């Protein structure tokens, strides 16, 4: 269940960050409401994950996967350009999350 909470927290954070871009400096109501609600829900579900998982692991996965997803959202939805080094960086972040999850003994499975 902890991994489900973490996945939900990541998705909510990506939605909130996407809405932050769409809020145009909090000048648009609906995206601004999504920012506040999305981050509140993301931190709540993140706190549920932290009940039983190490904070370093949770934060590494949350931030790493979040960075990758929000970068892809920016590329796909907001037409932000990514170059080869950006894709390499995304690959390295993804690799780090994979190594942490599959090879570290501190991650509960």
Secondary structure, 3 states (H helix, E strand, C coil): CHHHHHHHHHHHHHHHHHHHHHCCCCCCHHHHHHHHHHHHHHHHHHHHHCCCCCHHHHHHHHHHHHHHHHHHHHHHHCCCCCCHHHHHHHHHHHHHHHHHHHHCCCCCC
